[in-house]
Amino acid sequence: MTEAEHSRDGPGPASKFAATHWSVVLTLAQRNAPEFAAAFAKLCRAYWYPFYAHIRQRGHSPEDAQDLTQSFFLHLLVRKPFAGLDPSKGRFRSFLLAALNLFLADQRDRQRALKRGGDREFVSLDAREAEARYGLEPRDERSPDRLFERRWALALLDQVLVRLEQDYAASDRAELFQRLKPFLVEGAHAGSWSEVAGELGLTEGAVKKAVQRLRQRYGLLFREEIAHTLGDPAEVEEELRYLREVLSR
């Protein structure tokens, strides 16, 4: 089967974003539904690192940061402070950052949460990976909140790449994805078209079209992933512009 035959249409218009992860979490919290924990955990599992790094930057040790991250998520799971929020308003990252800062500022509640949640794991955290990532971060004089937004944007990009790779693997194009991935960013040095064409047994024109489709699919998945953290699909383009600005700073 040719690469062209493998190609699939991307997601449809923004109306398909209506049931975003964030709006689902808010709705389930309001209903006190048993599915709430699983829906909330899905988002936390994808975006736990920005919270861990934010806590580390506040001066906490790796061990305390891991405990506090778990305790914070457990705190939200039990308290459900967003149960009264309007699912059509607000951004997941903004609400959770504000909630985390309040959580860390309240020393008494923090200690109580540690005692309550120290032996419980709500989201699987890879402490070794977290510290390795945190140790590689360059010194940055921007405010912790600004850095949180950048880490959030990077975590979102990671999720998009995972989904894109899964898409290609599901249609037996894993090798194609790995070879074309360096071309995702326009202008990046990823080797010559002829070199890649020779390795894949395709013409240069076919490789260029394959990269074009890869980038288009990436852009669609990027918008989908952003929508998962919003309540209103109409805000996707605005959030996309903001995250691009965050990454360019």
C-alpha positions as CSV (number, residue, x, y, z in Angstrom):
1,M,0.0,0.0,0.0
2,T,1.4,3.4,-0.9
3,E,1.8,6.3,1.4
4,A,-0.9,8.2,-0.4
5,E,-3.3,5.3,0.2
6,H,-2.5,5.4,3.8
7,S,-3.3,9.0,4.2
8,R,-6.5,9.8,6.1
9,D,-8.6,12.9,6.5
10,G,-8.0,14.9,9.7
11,P,-10.6,15.8,12.2
12,G,-13.6,17.9,11.1
13,P,-14.5,21.4,12.1
14,A,-14.5,22.9,15.6
15,S,-17.9,21.5,16.3
16,K,-16.2,18.2,17.0
17,F,-14.4,19.8,19.9
18,A,-17.7,20.3,21.8
19,A,-17.1,17.5,24.4
20,T,-13.6,18.5,25.5
21,H,-11.8,16.8,28.3
22,W,-12.0,20.0,30.4
23,S,-15.7,20.5,29.9
24,V,-16.3,16.8,30.7
25,V,-14.3,17.1,33.9
26,L,-16.3,20.1,35.0
27,T,-19.6,18.5,34.1
28,L,-18.8,15.3,35.9
29,A,-17.6,17.2,39.0
30,Q,-20.9,19.1,39.1
31,R,-22.9,15.9,38.9
32,N,-20.6,14.2,41.4
33,A,-20.4,11.3,38.9
34,P,-18.3,8.3,39.6
35,E,-16.5,8.8,36.2
36,F,-15.1,12.1,37.5
37,A,-11.9,10.6,38.9
38,A,-11.0,8.8,35.7
39,A,-11.7,11.9,33.5
40,F,-9.7,14.1,35.9
41,A,-6.8,11.6,36.1
42,K,-6.5,11.5,32.3
43,L,-5.8,15.2,32.2
44,C,-3.5,15.2,35.2
45,R,-1.5,12.2,33.8
46,A,-0.8,14.1,30.6
47,Y,0.1,17.4,32.2
48,W,1.7,16.6,35.6
49,Y,5.2,17.7,34.8
50,P,4.6,21.4,34.7
51,F,3.1,21.2,38.2
52,Y,6.0,19.2,39.5
53,A,8.6,21.6,38.0
54,H,6.6,24.6,39.4
55,I,6.8,23.1,42.9
56,R,10.5,22.3,42.5
57,Q,11.1,25.9,41.4
58,R,9.4,27.1,44.6
59,G,12.3,25.5,46.5
60,H,11.0,22.1,47.4
61,S,13.1,18.9,47.2
62,P,12.5,16.3,44.6
63,E,10.8,14.0,47.2
64,D,8.6,16.8,48.5
65,A,7.7,17.9,45.0
66,Q,6.6,14.4,44.1
67,D,4.5,14.2,47.3
68,L,3.1,17.7,46.8
69,T,2.1,17.0,43.2
70,Q,0.2,13.9,44.3
71,S,-1.3,15.6,47.2
72,F,-2.4,18.6,45.1
73,F,-4.2,16.3,42.6
74,L,-5.8,14.4,45.5
75,H,-6.8,17.6,47.1
76,L,-8.7,18.6,43.9
77,L,-10.1,15.1,43.6
78,V,-11.6,15.3,47.1
79,R,-12.6,19.0,47.3
80,K,-13.8,19.4,43.7
81,P,-13.3,23.2,43.8
82,F,-14.3,23.5,40.2
83,A,-17.7,21.9,40.6
84,G,-19.4,25.2,40.4
85,L,-17.5,26.6,37.4
86,D,-19.1,27.1,34.1
87,P,-17.8,24.5,31.6
88,S,-17.9,27.0,28.8
89,K,-15.5,29.3,30.5
90,G,-11.9,29.2,31.6
91,R,-8.7,27.4,30.7
92,F,-7.6,24.2,32.5
93,R,-4.0,25.5,32.9
94,S,-5.0,28.9,34.3
95,F,-7.4,27.4,36.8
96,L,-5.0,24.7,38.0
97,L,-2.1,27.1,38.3
98,A,-4.1,29.4,40.5
99,A,-5.3,26.5,42.6
100,L,-1.7,25.1,42.9
101,N,-0.4,28.5,44.1
102,L,-3.2,28.7,46.7
103,F,-2.4,25.1,47.8
104,L,1.3,25.8,48.3
105,A,0.6,29.1,50.1
106,D,-1.6,27.4,52.7
107,Q,1.0,25.7,54.9
108,R,-1.5,24.1,57.2
109,D,-3.6,22.6,54.5
110,R,-0.4,21.5,52.7
111,Q,0.8,19.5,55.7
112,R,-2.6,18.0,56.2
113,A,-2.7,16.9,52.5
114,L,0.7,15.4,52.8
115,K,-0.3,13.2,55.7
116,R,-3.5,12.3,54.0
117,G,-2.1,11.5,50.6
118,G,1.5,10.5,51.3
119,D,0.8,6.8,50.8
120,R,-1.6,7.2,48.0
121,E,-0.9,7.6,44.3
122,F,-3.4,9.4,42.1
123,V,-1.3,9.9,39.0
124,S,1.7,7.8,38.1
125,L,4.8,10.0,38.3
126,D,8.2,9.0,37.0
127,A,10.4,10.7,39.6
128,R,13.6,9.8,37.9
129,E,12.4,11.2,34.5
130,A,11.0,14.3,36.2
131,E,14.3,15.1,37.9
132,A,16.3,14.4,34.7
133,R,14.0,16.8,32.8
134,Y,14.2,19.5,35.5
135,G,18.0,19.2,35.8
136,L,18.3,19.9,32.1
137,E,16.2,23.1,32.2
138,P,18.4,26.2,31.7
139,R,18.5,28.9,34.3
140,D,15.6,31.2,33.5
141,E,14.9,34.5,35.3
142,R,11.2,34.6,34.2
143,S,8.5,34.3,36.9
144,P,7.4,30.8,38.0
145,D,4.0,31.4,36.5
146,R,5.5,32.4,33.2
147,L,7.7,29.3,33.2
148,F,4.7,27.2,34.1
149,E,2.9,28.4,31.0
150,R,5.9,27.5,28.9
151,R,6.2,24.0,30.4
152,W,2.5,23.6,29.9
153,A,2.8,24.4,26.2
154,L,5.7,22.0,25.9
155,A,3.8,19.2,27.6
156,L,0.9,19.9,25.2
157,L,3.3,19.5,22.3
158,D,4.5,16.2,23.7
159,Q,1.0,14.9,23.8
160,V,0.5,16.0,20.2
161,L,3.6,14.1,19.1
162,V,2.5,11.0,21.0
163,R,-0.9,11.1,19.3
164,L,0.7,11.7,15.9
165,E,3.1,8.8,16.3
166,Q,0.2,6.5,17.4
167,D,-1.8,7.6,14.3
168,Y,1.0,6.5,12.0
169,A,1.8,3.3,13.9
170,A,-1.9,2.3,13.7
171,S,-1.7,2.4,9.9
172,D,1.6,0.6,9.7
173,R,3.5,3.8,9.0
174,A,5.7,3.9,12.1
175,E,9.0,3.9,10.0
176,L,7.7,6.7,7.8
177,F,6.8,8.8,10.8
178,Q,10.3,8.4,12.3
179,R,12.0,9.4,9.1
180,L,9.7,12.4,8.5
181,K,9.4,13.7,12.0
182,P,12.6,15.9,11.7
183,F,10.8,17.7,8.9
184,L,7.9,18.8,11.1
185,V,9.5,22.1,11.8
186,E,9.9,24.1,8.6
187,G,13.5,25.2,8.1
188,A,14.9,22.6,10.5
189,H,18.0,20.7,9.2
190,A,16.6,17.2,8.6
191,G,18.6,15.9,5.7
192,S,18.0,16.3,2.0
193,W,14.8,15.3,0.3
194,S,16.7,13.0,-2.1
195,E,18.3,11.2,0.8
196,V,15.0,10.5,2.5
197,A,13.4,9.6,-0.7
198,G,16.1,7.0,-1.4
199,E,15.7,5.5,2.1
200,L,11.9,5.2,1.8
201,G,11.8,4.2,-1.9
202,L,9.8,7.2,-2.9
203,T,10.2,10.1,-5.2
204,E,11.2,13.5,-3.8
205,G,7.8,14.8,-4.8
206,A,6.1,12.0,-2.8
207,V,8.3,12.8,0.2
208,K,7.4,16.5,0.1
209,K,3.7,15.6,-0.1
210,A,4.1,13.2,2.8
211,V,5.7,15.9,4.9
212,Q,3.0,18.3,4.0
213,R,0.3,15.8,5.1
214,L,2.3,15.2,8.3
215,R,2.4,18.9,9.1
216,Q,-1.3,19.3,8.4
217,R,-2.2,16.4,10.6
218,Y,0.1,17.8,13.3
219,G,-1.7,21.1,13.1
220,L,-5.1,19.5,13.4
221,L,-4.0,17.4,16.4
222,F,-2.5,20.4,18.0
223,R,-5.8,22.2,17.9
224,E,-7.6,19.1,19.2
225,E,-5.2,18.9,22.1
226,I,-5.7,22.5,22.9
227,A,-9.5,22.1,22.8
228,H,-9.2,19.3,25.4
229,T,-8.0,21.9,27.9
230,L,-10.8,24.4,27.1
231,G,-14.5,24.5,27.8
232,D,-15.4,26.6,24.7
233,P,-14.2,25.4,21.2
234,A,-14.4,29.0,20.0
235,E,-11.3,29.8,22.1
236,V,-9.1,27.3,20.3
237,E,-7.5,29.8,17.9
238,E,-7.0,32.4,20.6
239,E,-5.3,29.8,22.9
240,L,-3.2,28.6,20.0
241,R,-1.9,32.1,19.3
242,Y,-1.2,32.6,23.0
243,L,0.7,29.3,23.3
244,R,2.8,30.1,20.2
245,E,3.7,33.4,21.9
246,V,4.6,31.7,25.1
247,L,6.9,29.3,23.2
248,S,8.6,32.1,21.3
249,R,9.6,34.1,24.4
